[in-house]
Amino acid sequence: MPAKTAARLIKSVGSAGDSISALEDAVAKVTKNEQIRTYLVRSLFGLYGLHSTHDVPLDEIVDGVVRSADLDLTEQEVTQLADRLVALLSVRAVQLVAKAVDVSSAHARLFHTARVVTDMRPVFQDDVTSGPGAAIVTHSLHLSYFSEGNDLESIFIALNSSDLDRLIGCAERAKSKEAALLEFATQSGLEIIEGEG
């Protein structure tokens, strides 16, 4: 990466807000390639996460990256890349959001998707040849999630109408609690890091 481009990248990231999307937008000012943006931001989070969760010094992490045999860099390029990585990993937004991503994913299972399939099931009389005598509406909640091994798993849960109402009530209550906590944090002067879906 040319020196001017690297300087623009470091400056742009340094002025980014505290969210994944803000950091990706900052990188977008330098490259329009979405895969590079995402990869760069996630790589910075991974490197900083290694530092913050395993107490590995940043200079050790950077040295391991820049001296990787896969990169085949000259000594001058090693020095340039190391300086650039240290500058990017020293950005407050990168550090805060990397820690927030780590804290928010510190669970045994991480939500991926949800879907509710609703269907009507016929209820037959004793004499099935006379056709259904009634019907019942049922719901099936399909949750997919990432397990601790980062495997994608699923669970299906049968719901009736009152179960669905309770589930909606729980979700609405959770949103109300989130709003109250955000208000409390704002009044307390805490900075809020935007979550990403």
Helices and strands as residue ranges (DSSP letters): H 3-14, H 20-28, H 34-54, H 58-66, H 75-89, H 92-104, E 110-124, G 128-130, E 132-146, E 152-159, H 161-188
